[in-house]
Amino acid sequence: MISVELSRRFKKIVREARREEEVSATLRQIVEGFGKPHVHSGLAIRKLGKHLYECRTGLAWRLIFEAHKGVLTFDFAGDHNEVQSYLRGQR
């Protein structure tokens, strides 16, 4: 069983963007499909680094998360440019 953790930053971004339903549906799909490589492509999961991944909720919005044994920690959400800025700040 995989558990999901949401950072304060992530919750705030999602709430302010009023995308709670969209993100909630995506999170359910991620929990069901993570770790199953053939399902990853359908969920638009992409590996960005050693433990860092992104998935899309739609064409314009992405969720950034870290995956560690049994836990997915979602820390950021945004469009392409916002995600690029976030990732530059992580390095």
PDB file of N, CA, C and O in Angstrom, chain B, residues numbered from 101:
ATOM      1  N   MET B 101       0.843  -1.193   0.000  1.00  0.00           N
ATOM      2  CA  MET B 101       0.000   0.000   0.000  1.00  0.00           C
ATOM      3  C   MET B 101       0.885   1.252   0.000  1.00  0.00           C
ATOM      4  O   MET B 101       1.829   1.359   0.782  1.00  0.00           O
ATOM      5  N   ILE B 102       0.572   2.160  -0.860  1.00  0.00           N
ATOM      6  CA  ILE B 102       1.310   3.422  -0.952  1.00  0.00           C
ATOM      7  C   ILE B 102       0.522   4.504  -0.229  1.00  0.00           C
ATOM      8  O   ILE B 102      -0.686   4.648  -0.421  1.00  0.00           O
ATOM      9  N   SER B 103       1.226   5.260   0.603  1.00  0.00           N
ATOM     10  CA  SER B 103       0.568   6.397   1.248  1.00  0.00           C
ATOM     11  C   SER B 103       0.992   7.682   0.545  1.00  0.00           C
ATOM     12  O   SER B 103       2.039   7.743  -0.101  1.00  0.00           O
ATOM     13  N   VAL B 104       0.164   8.695   0.686  1.00  0.00           N
ATOM     14  CA  VAL B 104       0.402   9.984   0.042  1.00  0.00           C
ATOM     15  C   VAL B 104       0.499  11.061   1.108  1.00  0.00           C
ATOM     16  O   VAL B 104      -0.341  11.154   2.003  1.00  0.00           O
ATOM     17  N   GLU B 105       1.537  11.868   0.993  1.00  0.00           N
ATOM     18  CA  GLU B 105       1.700  13.026   1.868  1.00  0.00           C
ATOM     19  C   GLU B 105       1.660  14.281   0.996  1.00  0.00           C
ATOM     20  O   GLU B 105       2.200  14.302  -0.110  1.00  0.00           O
ATOM     21  N   LEU B 106       1.016  15.319   1.512  1.00  0.00           N
ATOM     22  CA  LEU B 106       0.916  16.588   0.792  1.00  0.00           C
ATOM     23  C   LEU B 106       1.570  17.669   1.630  1.00  0.00           C
ATOM     24  O   LEU B 106       1.215  17.860   2.793  1.00  0.00           O
ATOM     25  N   SER B 107       2.523  18.377   1.044  1.00  0.00           N
ATOM     26  CA  SER B 107       3.183  19.460   1.776  1.00  0.00           C
ATOM     27  C   SER B 107       2.222  20.646   1.921  1.00  0.00           C
ATOM     28  O   SER B 107       1.233  20.751   1.195  1.00  0.00           O
ATOM     29  N   ARG B 108       2.526  21.515   2.851  1.00  0.00           N
ATOM     30  CA  ARG B 108       1.706  22.732   3.022  1.00  0.00           C
ATOM     31  C   ARG B 108       1.699  23.556   1.747  1.00  0.00           C
ATOM     32  O   ARG B 108       0.661  24.069   1.328  1.00  0.00           O
ATOM     33  N   ARG B 109       2.884  23.677   1.132  1.00  0.00           N
ATOM     34  CA  ARG B 109       2.998  24.444  -0.111  1.00  0.00           C
ATOM     35  C   ARG B 109       2.069  23.860  -1.168  1.00  0.00           C
ATOM     36  O   ARG B 109       1.344  24.601  -1.832  1.00  0.00           O
ATOM     37  N   PHE B 110       2.082  22.530  -1.331  1.00  0.00           N
ATOM     38  CA  PHE B 110       1.251  21.864  -2.322  1.00  0.00           C
ATOM     39  C   PHE B 110      -0.231  22.141  -2.065  1.00  0.00           C
ATOM     40  O   PHE B 110      -0.967  22.499  -2.985  1.00  0.00           O
ATOM     41  N   LYS B 111      -0.658  21.977  -0.832  1.00  0.00           N
ATOM     42  CA  LYS B 111      -2.067  22.214  -0.480  1.00  0.00           C
ATOM     43  C   LYS B 111      -2.479  23.647  -0.788  1.00  0.00           C
ATOM     44  O   LYS B 111      -3.566  23.895  -1.309  1.00  0.00           O
ATOM     45  N   LYS B 112      -1.602  24.583  -0.460  1.00  0.00           N
ATOM     46  CA  LYS B 112      -1.907  25.999  -0.695  1.00  0.00           C
ATOM     47  C   LYS B 112      -2.024  26.300  -2.189  1.00  0.00           C
ATOM     48  O   LYS B 112      -2.951  26.992  -2.612  1.00  0.00           O
ATOM     49  N   ILE B 113      -1.091  25.785  -2.985  1.00  0.00           N
ATOM     50  CA  ILE B 113      -1.121  26.014  -4.432  1.00  0.00           C
ATOM     51  C   ILE B 113      -2.406  25.461  -5.036  1.00  0.00           C
ATOM     52  O   ILE B 113      -3.067  26.132  -5.827  1.00  0.00           O
ATOM     53  N   VAL B 114      -2.755  24.239  -4.660  1.00  0.00           N
ATOM     54  CA  VAL B 114      -3.952  23.589  -5.211  1.00  0.00           C
ATOM     55  C   VAL B 114      -5.216  24.348  -4.800  1.00  0.00           C
ATOM     56  O   VAL B 114      -6.111  24.571  -5.616  1.00  0.00           O
ATOM     57  N   ARG B 115      -5.274  24.735  -3.545  1.00  0.00           N
ATOM     58  CA  ARG B 115      -6.439  25.470  -3.038  1.00  0.00           C
ATOM     59  C   ARG B 115      -6.589  26.811  -3.752  1.00  0.00           C
ATOM     60  O   ARG B 115      -7.686  27.162  -4.187  1.00  0.00           O
ATOM     61  N   GLU B 116      -5.491  27.563  -3.876  1.00  0.00           N
ATOM     62  CA  GLU B 116      -5.547  28.878  -4.521  1.00  0.00           C
ATOM     63  C   GLU B 116      -5.882  28.775  -6.010  1.00  0.00           C
ATOM     64  O   GLU B 116      -6.495  29.682  -6.573  1.00  0.00           O
ATOM     65  N   ALA B 117      -5.483  27.679  -6.642  1.00  0.00           N
ATOM     66  CA  ALA B 117      -5.783  27.489  -8.067  1.00  0.00           C
ATOM     67  C   ALA B 117      -7.183  26.901  -8.279  1.00  0.00           C
ATOM     68  O   ALA B 117      -7.652  26.781  -9.411  1.00  0.00           O
ATOM     69  N   ARG B 118      -7.834  26.543  -7.189  1.00  0.00           N
ATOM     70  CA  ARG B 118      -9.173  25.931  -7.223  1.00  0.00           C
ATOM     71  C   ARG B 118      -9.202  24.683  -8.106  1.00  0.00           C
ATOM     72  O   ARG B 118     -10.071  24.518  -8.962  1.00  0.00           O
ATOM     73  N   ARG B 119      -8.224  23.819  -7.865  1.00  0.00           N
ATOM     74  CA  ARG B 119      -8.107  22.588  -8.645  1.00  0.00           C
ATOM     75  C   ARG B 119      -8.212  21.353  -7.750  1.00  0.00           C
ATOM     76  O   ARG B 119      -7.671  20.300  -8.087  1.00  0.00           O
ATOM     77  N   GLU B 120      -8.890  21.471  -6.634  1.00  0.00           N
ATOM     78  CA  GLU B 120      -8.970  20.380  -5.667  1.00  0.00           C
ATOM     79  C   GLU B 120      -9.526  19.090  -6.268  1.00  0.00           C
ATOM     80  O   GLU B 120      -8.959  18.017  -6.064  1.00  0.00           O
ATOM     81  N   GLU B 121     -10.626  19.189  -7.002  1.00  0.00           N
ATOM     82  CA  GLU B 121     -11.248  17.984  -7.571  1.00  0.00           C
ATOM     83  C   GLU B 121     -10.341  17.326  -8.603  1.00  0.00           C
ATOM     84  O   GLU B 121     -10.168  16.108  -8.602  1.00  0.00           O
ATOM     85  N   GLU B 122      -9.775  18.125  -9.465  1.00  0.00           N
ATOM     86  CA  GLU B 122      -8.879  17.626 -10.512  1.00  0.00           C
ATOM     87  C   GLU B 122      -7.668  16.920  -9.897  1.00  0.00           C
ATOM     88  O   GLU B 122      -7.291  15.829 -10.323  1.00  0.00           O
ATOM     89  N   VAL B 123      -7.067  17.555  -8.896  1.00  0.00           N
ATOM     90  CA  VAL B 123      -5.886  16.994  -8.249  1.00  0.00           C
ATOM     91  C   VAL B 123      -6.248  15.742  -7.457  1.00  0.00           C
ATOM     92  O   VAL B 123      -5.507  14.759  -7.475  1.00  0.00           O
ATOM     93  N   SER B 124      -7.363  15.771  -6.777  1.00  0.00           N
ATOM     94  CA  SER B 124      -7.803  14.609  -6.009  1.00  0.00           C
ATOM     95  C   SER B 124      -7.981  13.387  -6.907  1.00  0.00           C
ATOM     96  O   SER B 124      -7.561  12.288  -6.547  1.00  0.00           O
ATOM     97  N   ALA B 125      -8.591  13.569  -8.056  1.00  0.00           N
ATOM     98  CA  ALA B 125      -8.791  12.463  -8.997  1.00  0.00           C
ATOM     99  C   ALA B 125      -7.442  11.938  -9.499  1.00  0.00           C
ATOM    100  O   ALA B 125      -7.252  10.728  -9.624  1.00  0.00           O
ATOM    101  N   THR B 126      -6.522  12.837  -9.783  1.00  0.00           N
ATOM    102  CA  THR B 126      -5.198  12.433 -10.255  1.00  0.00           C
ATOM    103  C   THR B 126      -4.450  11.673  -9.164  1.00  0.00           C
ATOM    104  O   THR B 126      -3.792  10.673  -9.450  1.00  0.00           O
ATOM    105  N   LEU B 127      -4.542  12.131  -7.924  1.00  0.00           N
ATOM    106  CA  LEU B 127      -3.865  11.451  -6.824  1.00  0.00           C
ATOM    107  C   LEU B 127      -4.372  10.020  -6.663  1.00  0.00           C
ATOM    108  O   LEU B 127      -3.582   9.108  -6.424  1.00  0.00           O
ATOM    109  N   ARG B 128      -5.663   9.820  -6.791  1.00  0.00           N
ATOM    110  CA  ARG B 128      -6.219   8.458  -6.700  1.00  0.00           C
ATOM    111  C   ARG B 128      -5.627   7.563  -7.794  1.00  0.00           C
ATOM    112  O   ARG B 128      -5.265   6.415  -7.538  1.00  0.00           O
ATOM    113  N   GLN B 129      -5.535   8.097  -9.002  1.00  0.00           N
ATOM    114  CA  GLN B 129      -4.981   7.320 -10.113  1.00  0.00           C
ATOM    115  C   GLN B 129      -3.503   7.006  -9.894  1.00  0.00           C
ATOM    116  O   GLN B 129      -3.044   5.907 -10.204  1.00  0.00           O
ATOM    117  N   ILE B 130      -2.767   7.969  -9.360  1.00  0.00           N
ATOM    118  CA  ILE B 130      -1.345   7.773  -9.105  1.00  0.00           C
ATOM    119  C   ILE B 130      -1.143   6.672  -8.072  1.00  0.00           C
ATOM    120  O   ILE B 130      -0.292   5.801  -8.251  1.00  0.00           O
ATOM    121  N   VAL B 131      -1.912   6.705  -7.004  1.00  0.00           N
ATOM    122  CA  VAL B 131      -1.780   5.686  -5.953  1.00  0.00           C
ATOM    123  C   VAL B 131      -2.059   4.297  -6.523  1.00  0.00           C
ATOM    124  O   VAL B 131      -1.363   3.339  -6.188  1.00  0.00           O
ATOM    125  N   GLU B 132      -3.054   4.186  -7.366  1.00  0.00           N
ATOM    126  CA  GLU B 132      -3.405   2.895  -7.964  1.00  0.00           C
ATOM    127  C   GLU B 132      -2.370   2.422  -8.985  1.00  0.00           C
ATOM    128  O   GLU B 132      -2.150   1.219  -9.123  1.00  0.00           O
ATOM    129  N   GLY B 133      -1.736   3.344  -9.699  1.00  0.00           N
ATOM    130  CA  GLY B 133      -0.867   2.953 -10.801  1.00  0.00           C
ATOM    131  C   GLY B 133       0.620   3.079 -10.573  1.00  0.00           C
ATOM    132  O   GLY B 133       1.399   2.564 -11.375  1.00  0.00           O
ATOM    133  N   PHE B 134       1.051   3.745  -9.508  1.00  0.00           N
ATOM    134  CA  PHE B 134       2.487   3.966  -9.319  1.00  0.00           C
ATOM    135  C   PHE B 134       3.192   2.638  -9.050  1.00  0.00           C
ATOM    136  O   PHE B 134       2.716   1.810  -8.274  1.00  0.00           O
ATOM    137  N   GLY B 135       4.319   2.458  -9.699  1.00  0.00           N
ATOM    138  CA  GLY B 135       5.065   1.222  -9.562  1.00  0.00           C
ATOM    139  C   GLY B 135       4.695   0.186 -10.603  1.00  0.00           C
ATOM    140  O   GLY B 135       5.247  -0.914 -10.617  1.00  0.00           O
ATOM    141  N   LYS B 136       3.769   0.530 -11.469  1.00  0.00           N
ATOM    142  CA  LYS B 136       3.361  -0.349 -12.574  1.00  0.00           C
ATOM    143  C   LYS B 136       3.752   0.360 -13.866  1.00  0.00           C
ATOM    144  O   LYS B 136       2.987   1.176 -14.380  1.00  0.00           O
ATOM    145  N   PRO B 137       4.932   0.057 -14.394  1.00  0.00           N
ATOM    146  CA  PRO B 137       5.482   0.813 -15.534  1.00  0.00           C
ATOM    147  C   PRO B 137       4.553   0.978 -16.726  1.00  0.00           C
ATOM    148  O   PRO B 137       4.566   2.028 -17.368  1.00  0.00           O
ATOM    149  N   HIS B 138       3.759  -0.019 -17.036  1.00  0.00           N
ATOM    150  CA  HIS B 138       2.879   0.095 -18.204  1.00  0.00           C
ATOM    151  C   HIS B 138       1.736   1.077 -17.954  1.00  0.00           C
ATOM    152  O   HIS B 138       1.158   1.616 -18.897  1.00  0.00           O
ATOM    153  N   VAL B 139       1.420   1.302 -16.706  1.00  0.00           N
ATOM    154  CA  VAL B 139       0.355   2.241 -16.355  1.00  0.00           C
ATOM    155  C   VAL B 139       0.901   3.668 -16.304  1.00  0.00           C
ATOM    156  O   VAL B 139       0.164   4.625 -16.538  1.00  0.00           O
ATOM    157  N   HIS B 140       2.206   3.810 -15.993  1.00  0.00           N
ATOM    158  CA  HIS B 140       2.823   5.137 -15.865  1.00  0.00           C
ATOM    159  C   HIS B 140       2.576   6.019 -17.078  1.00  0.00           C
ATOM    160  O   HIS B 140       2.242   7.195 -16.935  1.00  0.00           O
ATOM    161  N   SER B 141       2.736   5.461 -18.260  1.00  0.00           N
ATOM    162  CA  SER B 141       2.600   6.288 -19.456  1.00  0.00           C
ATOM    163  C   SER B 141       1.181   6.826 -19.596  1.00  0.00           C
ATOM    164  O   SER B 141       0.996   7.959 -20.040  1.00  0.00           O
ATOM    165  N   GLY B 142       0.201   6.052 -19.236  1.00  0.00           N
ATOM    166  CA  GLY B 142      -1.185   6.512 -19.309  1.00  0.00           C
ATOM    167  C   GLY B 142      -1.495   7.585 -18.288  1.00  0.00           C
ATOM    168  O   GLY B 142      -2.395   8.401 -18.487  1.00  0.00           O
ATOM    169  N   LEU B 143      -0.746   7.584 -17.191  1.00  0.00           N
ATOM    170  CA  LEU B 143      -0.942   8.592 -16.144  1.00  0.00           C
ATOM    171  C   LEU B 143      -0.034   9.800 -16.348  1.00  0.00           C
ATOM    172  O   LEU B 143      -0.091  10.764 -15.585  1.00  0.00           O
ATOM    173  N   ALA B 144       0.797   9.743 -17.372  1.00  0.00           N
ATOM    174  CA  ALA B 144       1.746  10.818 -17.676  1.00  0.00           C
ATOM    175  C   ALA B 144       2.722  11.038 -16.527  1.00  0.00           C
ATOM    176  O   ALA B 144       3.037  12.175 -16.177  1.00  0.00           O
ATOM    177  N   ILE B 145       3.196   9.940 -15.944  1.00  0.00           N
ATOM    178  CA  ILE B 145       4.228  10.021 -14.911  1.00  0.00           C
ATOM    179  C   ILE B 145       5.574  10.030 -15.612  1.00  0.00           C
ATOM    180  O   ILE B 145       5.844   9.211 -16.490  1.00  0.00           O
ATOM    181  N   ARG B 146       6.409  10.969 -15.206  1.00  0.00           N
ATOM    182  CA  ARG B 146       7.736  11.077 -15.804  1.00  0.00           C
ATOM    183  C   ARG B 146       8.775  11.239 -14.710  1.00  0.00           C
ATOM    184  O   ARG B 146       8.617  12.058 -13.804  1.00  0.00           O
ATOM    185  N   LYS B 147       9.831  10.461 -14.799  1.00  0.00           N
ATOM    186  CA  LYS B 147      10.901  10.547 -13.810  1.00  0.00           C
ATOM    187  C   LYS B 147      11.776  11.758 -14.121  1.00  0.00           C
ATOM    188  O   LYS B 147      12.203  11.950 -15.259  1.00  0.00           O
ATOM    189  N   LEU B 148      12.038  12.578 -13.094  1.00  0.00           N
ATOM    190  CA  LEU B 148      12.842  13.780 -13.268  1.00  0.00           C
ATOM    191  C   LEU B 148      14.212  13.657 -12.616  1.00  0.00           C
ATOM    192  O   LEU B 148      15.152  14.352 -13.000  1.00  0.00           O
ATOM    193  N   GLY B 149      14.322  12.787 -11.644  1.00  0.00           N
ATOM    194  CA  GLY B 149      15.568  12.606 -10.911  1.00  0.00           C
ATOM    195  C   GLY B 149      15.526  11.310 -10.143  1.00  0.00           C
ATOM    196  O   GLY B 149      14.643  10.481 -10.365  1.00  0.00           O
ATOM    197  N   LYS B 150      16.481  11.122  -9.230  1.00  0.00           N
ATOM    198  CA  LYS B 150      16.587   9.859  -8.510  1.00  0.00           C
ATOM    199  C   LYS B 150      15.273   9.445  -7.854  1.00  0.00           C
ATOM    200  O   LYS B 150      14.828   8.311  -8.030  1.00  0.00           O
ATOM    201  N   HIS B 151      14.655  10.336  -7.112  1.00  0.00           N
ATOM    202  CA  HIS B 151      13.377  10.038  -6.455  1.00  0.00           C
ATOM    203  C   HIS B 151      12.290  11.026  -6.858  1.00  0.00           C
ATOM    204  O   HIS B 151      11.193  11.002  -6.299  1.00  0.00           O
ATOM    205  N   LEU B 152      12.581  11.885  -7.813  1.00  0.00           N
ATOM    206  CA  LEU B 152      11.680  12.974  -8.174  1.00  0.00           C
ATOM    207  C   LEU B 152      10.901  12.647  -9.450  1.00  0.00           C
ATOM    208  O   LEU B 152      11.468  12.191 -10.443  1.00  0.00           O
ATOM    209  N   TYR B 153       9.582  12.893  -9.397  1.00  0.00           N
ATOM    210  CA  TYR B 153       8.694  12.592 -10.516  1.00  0.00           C
ATOM    211  C   TYR B 153       7.738  13.746 -10.757  1.00  0.00           C
ATOM    212  O   TYR B 153       7.540  14.606  -9.898  1.00  0.00           O
ATOM    213  N   GLU B 154       7.149  13.745 -11.946  1.00  0.00           N
ATOM    214  CA  GLU B 154       6.054  14.657 -12.230  1.00  0.00           C
ATOM    215  C   GLU B 154       4.932  13.860 -12.878  1.00  0.00           C
ATOM    216  O   GLU B 154       5.170  12.842 -13.527  1.00  0.00           O
ATOM    217  N   CYS B 155       3.728  14.330 -12.695  1.00  0.00           N
ATOM    218  CA  CYS B 155       2.582  13.777 -13.401  1.00  0.00           C
ATOM    219  C   CYS B 155       1.710  14.944 -13.802  1.00  0.00           C
ATOM    220  O   CYS B 155       1.796  16.024 -13.218  1.00  0.00           O
ATOM    221  N   ARG B 156       0.884  14.730 -14.781  1.00  0.00           N
ATOM    222  CA  ARG B 156       0.016  15.797 -15.286  1.00  0.00           C
ATOM    223  C   ARG B 156      -1.411  15.544 -14.853  1.00  0.00           C
ATOM    224  O   ARG B 156      -1.889  14.409 -14.824  1.00  0.00           O
ATOM    225  N   THR B 157      -2.077  16.636 -14.519  1.00  0.00           N
ATOM    226  CA  THR B 157      -3.508  16.531 -14.237  1.00  0.00           C
ATOM    227  C   THR B 157      -4.298  16.826 -15.502  1.00  0.00           C
ATOM    228  O   THR B 157      -5.484  16.512 -15.600  1.00  0.00           O
ATOM    229  N   GLY B 158      -3.634  17.422 -16.448  1.00  0.00           N
ATOM    230  CA  GLY B 158      -4.223  17.788 -17.730  1.00  0.00           C
ATOM    231  C   GLY B 158      -3.084  18.284 -18.607  1.00  0.00           C
ATOM    232  O   GLY B 158      -1.918  18.036 -18.300  1.00  0.00           O
ATOM    233  N   LEU B 159      -3.396  18.968 -19.672  1.00  0.00           N
ATOM    234  CA  LEU B 159      -2.339  19.448 -20.550  1.00  0.00           C
ATOM    235  C   LEU B 159      -1.497  20.560 -19.932  1.00  0.00           C
ATOM    236  O   LEU B 159      -0.305  20.667 -20.219  1.00  0.00           O
ATOM    237  N   ALA B 160      -2.099  21.375 -19.099  1.00  0.00           N
ATOM    238  CA  ALA B 160      -1.403  22.566 -18.635  1.00  0.00           C
ATOM    239  C   ALA B 160      -0.886  22.503 -17.196  1.00  0.00           C
ATOM    240  O   ALA B 160      -0.140  23.391 -16.783  1.00  0.00           O
ATOM    241  N   TRP B 161      -1.256  21.488 -16.426  1.00  0.00           N
ATOM    242  CA  TRP B 161      -0.887  21.492 -15.005  1.00  0.00           C
ATOM    243  C   TRP B 161      -0.146  20.228 -14.616  1.00  0.00           C
ATOM    244  O   TRP B 161      -0.496  19.131 -15.050  1.00  0.00           O
ATOM    245  N   ARG B 162       0.886  20.392 -13.790  1.00  0.00           N
ATOM    246  CA  ARG B 162       1.732  19.267 -13.388  1.00  0.00           C
ATOM    247  C   ARG B 162       1.870  19.213 -11.870  1.00  0.00           C
ATOM    248  O   ARG B 162       1.830  20.239 -11.192  1.00  0.00           O
ATOM    249  N   LEU B 163       2.031  18.013 -11.357  1.00  0.00           N
ATOM    250  CA  LEU B 163       2.259  17.785  -9.937  1.00  0.00           C
ATOM    251  C   LEU B 163       3.652  17.202  -9.780  1.00  0.00           C
ATOM    252  O   LEU B 163       4.023  16.272 -10.496  1.00  0.00           O
ATOM    253  N   ILE B 164       4.424  17.743  -8.849  1.00  0.00           N
ATOM    254  CA  ILE B 164       5.777  17.271  -8.593  1.00  0.00           C
ATOM    255  C   ILE B 164       5.777  16.516  -7.270  1.00  0.00           C
ATOM    256  O   ILE B 164       5.241  16.989  -6.268  1.00  0.00           O
ATOM    257  N   PHE B 165       6.396  15.318  -7.284  1.00  0.00           N
ATOM    258  CA  PHE B 165       6.428  14.534  -6.054  1.00  0.00           C
ATOM    259  C   PHE B 165       7.701  13.710  -5.949  1.00  0.00           C
ATOM    260  O   PHE B 165       8.365  13.411  -6.942  1.00  0.00           O
ATOM    261  N   GLU B 166       8.014  13.355  -4.710  1.00  0.00           N
ATOM    262  CA  GLU B 166       9.127  12.462  -4.426  1.00  0.00           C
ATOM    263  C   GLU B 166       8.557  11.108  -4.071  1.00  0.00           C
ATOM    264  O   GLU B 166       7.531  11.010  -3.399  1.00  0.00           O
ATOM    265  N   ALA B 167       9.226  10.065  -4.526  1.00  0.00           N
ATOM    266  CA  ALA B 167       8.790   8.708  -4.230  1.00  0.00           C
ATOM    267  C   ALA B 167       9.864   8.005  -3.411  1.00  0.00           C
ATOM    268  O   ALA B 167      11.010   7.874  -3.840  1.00  0.00           O
ATOM    269  N   HIS B 168       9.479   7.568  -2.250  1.00  0.00           N
ATOM    270  CA  HIS B 168      10.332   6.755  -1.399  1.00  0.00           C
ATOM    271  C   HIS B 168       9.525   5.522  -1.029  1.00  0.00           C
ATOM    272  O   HIS B 168       8.305   5.507  -1.194  1.00  0.00           O
ATOM    273  N   LYS B 169      10.166   4.526  -0.549  1.00  0.00           N
ATOM    274  CA  LYS B 169       9.516   3.243  -0.293  1.00  0.00           C
ATOM    275  C   LYS B 169       8.185   3.410   0.442  1.00  0.00           C
ATOM    276  O   LYS B 169       8.154   3.734   1.629  1.00  0.00           O
ATOM    277  N   GLY B 170       7.088   3.184  -0.284  1.00  0.00           N
ATOM    278  CA  GLY B 170       5.753   3.209   0.296  1.00  0.00           C
ATOM    279  C   GLY B 170       5.134   4.580   0.498  1.00  0.00           C
ATOM    280  O   GLY B 170       4.003   4.679   0.974  1.00  0.00           O
ATOM    281  N   VAL B 171       5.862   5.658   0.140  1.00  0.00           N
ATOM    282  CA  VAL B 171       5.344   7.012   0.375  1.00  0.00           C
ATOM    283  C   VAL B 171       5.596   7.902  -0.843  1.00  0.00           C
ATOM    284  O   VAL B 171       6.704   7.956  -1.375  1.00  0.00           O
ATOM    285  N   LEU B 172       4.548   8.591  -1.267  1.00  0.00           N
ATOM    286  CA  LEU B 172       4.665   9.604  -2.313  1.00  0.00           C
ATOM    287  C   LEU B 172       4.399  10.948  -1.652  1.00  0.00           C
ATOM    288  O   LEU B 172       3.333  11.164  -1.075  1.00  0.00           O
ATOM    289  N   THR B 173       5.373  11.851  -1.739  1.00  0.00           N
ATOM    290  CA  THR B 173       5.245  13.171  -1.114  1.00  0.00           C
ATOM    291  C   THR B 173       5.117  14.226  -2.203  1.00  0.00           C
ATOM    292  O   THR B 173       6.065  14.486  -2.944  1.00  0.00           O
ATOM    293  N   PHE B 174       3.940  14.830  -2.292  1.00  0.00           N
ATOM    294  CA  PHE B 174       3.668  15.867  -3.282  1.00  0.00           C
ATOM    295  C   PHE B 174       4.039  17.213  -2.697  1.00  0.00           C
ATOM    296  O   PHE B 174       3.581  17.575  -1.613  1.00  0.00           O
ATOM    297  N   ASP B 175       4.885  17.968  -3.424  1.00  0.00           N
ATOM    298  CA  ASP B 175       5.413  19.216  -2.883  1.00  0.00           C
ATOM    299  C   ASP B 175       5.089  20.443  -3.723  1.00  0.00           C
ATOM    300  O   ASP B 175       5.100  21.557  -3.200  1.00  0.00           O
ATOM    301  N   PHE B 176       4.800  20.272  -5.010  1.00  0.00           N
ATOM    302  CA  PHE B 176       4.598  21.446  -5.859  1.00  0.00           C
ATOM    303  C   PHE B 176       3.628  21.118  -6.981  1.00  0.00           C
ATOM    304  O   PHE B 176       3.507  19.966  -7.399  1.00  0.00           O
ATOM    305  N   ALA B 177       2.940  22.142  -7.463  1.00  0.00           N
ATOM    306  CA  ALA B 177       2.039  22.012  -8.607  1.00  0.00           C
ATOM    307  C   ALA B 177       2.071  23.315  -9.384  1.00  0.00           C
ATOM    308  O   ALA B 177       2.206  24.393  -8.805  1.00  0.00           O
ATOM    309  N   GLY B 178       1.945  23.207 -10.706  1.00  0.00           N
ATOM    310  CA  GLY B 178       1.916  24.417 -11.515  1.00  0.00           C
ATOM    311  C   GLY B 178       2.002  24.099 -12.992  1.00  0.00           C
ATOM    312  O   GLY B 178       2.007  22.938 -13.401  1.00  0.00           O
ATOM    313  N   ASP B 179       2.069  25.163 -13.785  1.00  0.00           N
ATOM    314  CA  ASP B 179       2.206  24.984 -15.227  1.00  0.00           C
ATOM    315  C   ASP B 179       3.677  24.737 -15.571  1.00  0.00           C
ATOM    316  O   ASP B 179       4.524  24.681 -14.680  1.00  0.00           O
ATOM    317  N   HIS B 180       3.972  24.593 -16.836  1.00  0.00           N
ATOM    318  CA  HIS B 180       5.323  24.254 -17.278  1.00  0.00           C
ATOM    319  C   HIS B 180       6.369  25.232 -16.748  1.00  0.00           C
ATOM    320  O   HIS B 180       7.389  24.810 -16.203  1.00  0.00           O
ATOM    321  N   ASN B 181       6.128  26.527 -16.903  1.00  0.00           N
ATOM    322  CA  ASN B 181       7.102  27.534 -16.471  1.00  0.00           C
ATOM    323  C   ASN B 181       7.295  27.539 -14.962  1.00  0.00           C
ATOM    324  O   ASN B 181       8.421  27.677 -14.484  1.00  0.00           O
ATOM    325  N   GLU B 182       6.224  27.390 -14.216  1.00  0.00           N
ATOM    326  CA  GLU B 182       6.326  27.351 -12.756  1.00  0.00           C
ATOM    327  C   GLU B 182       7.102  26.124 -12.288  1.00  0.00           C
ATOM    328  O   GLU B 182       7.902  26.207 -11.357  1.00  0.00           O
ATOM    329  N   VAL B 183       6.866  24.999 -12.930  1.00  0.00           N
ATOM    330  CA  VAL B 183       7.593  23.769 -12.590  1.00  0.00           C
ATOM    331  C   VAL B 183       9.073  23.917 -12.912  1.00  0.00           C
ATOM    332  O   VAL B 183       9.923  23.495 -12.128  1.00  0.00           O
ATOM    333  N   GLN B 184       9.384  24.506 -14.044  1.00  0.00           N
ATOM    334  CA  GLN B 184      10.805  24.715 -14.402  1.00  0.00           C
ATOM    335  C   GLN B 184      11.499  25.596 -13.368  1.00  0.00           C
ATOM    336  O   GLN B 184      12.629  25.306 -12.975  1.00  0.00           O
ATOM    337  N   SER B 185      10.846  26.659 -12.925  1.00  0.00           N
ATOM    338  CA  SER B 185      11.418  27.535 -11.898  1.00  0.00           C
ATOM    339  C   SER B 185      11.625  26.771 -10.586  1.00  0.00           C
ATOM    340  O   SER B 185      12.662  26.901  -9.936  1.00  0.00           O
ATOM    341  N   TYR B 186      10.632  25.982 -10.214  1.00  0.00           N
ATOM    342  CA  TYR B 186      10.722  25.156  -8.995  1.00  0.00           C
ATOM    343  C   TYR B 186      11.913  24.204  -9.084  1.00  0.00           C
ATOM    344  O   TYR B 186      12.691  24.092  -8.136  1.00  0.00           O
ATOM    345  N   LEU B 187      12.056  23.525 -10.208  1.00  0.00           N
ATOM    346  CA  LEU B 187      13.133  22.548 -10.364  1.00  0.00           C
ATOM    347  C   LEU B 187      14.510  23.211 -10.363  1.00  0.00           C
ATOM    348  O   LEU B 187      15.462  22.651  -9.820  1.00  0.00           O
ATOM    349  N   ARG B 188      14.626  24.384 -10.959  1.00  0.00           N
ATOM    350  CA  ARG B 188      15.905  25.101 -10.923  1.00  0.00           C
ATOM    351  C   ARG B 188      16.275  25.446  -9.485  1.00  0.00           C
ATOM    352  O   ARG B 188      17.450  25.401  -9.119  1.00  0.00           O
ATOM    353  N   GLY B 189      15.294  25.786  -8.681  1.00  0.00           N
ATOM    354  CA  GLY B 189      15.545  26.113  -7.282  1.00  0.00           C
ATOM    355  C   GLY B 189      15.896  24.912  -6.434  1.00  0.00           C
ATOM    356  O   GLY B 189      16.473  25.077  -5.359  1.00  0.00           O
ATOM    357  N   GLN B 190      15.571  23.710  -6.876  1.00  0.00           N
ATOM    358  CA  GLN B 190      15.862  22.479  -6.136  1.00  0.00           C
ATOM    359  C   GLN B 190      17.287  21.995  -6.318  1.00  0.00           C
ATOM    360  O   GLN B 190      17.771  21.182  -5.530  1.00  0.00           O
ATOM    361  N   ARG B 191      17.956  22.479  -7.335  1.00  0.00           N
ATOM    362  CA  ARG B 191      19.311  21.968  -7.630  1.00  0.00           C
ATOM    363  C   ARG B 191      20.374  22.738  -6.942  1.00  0.00           C
ATOM    364  O   ARG B 191      21.556  22.428  -7.091  1.00  0.00           O
TER     365      ARG B 191
END
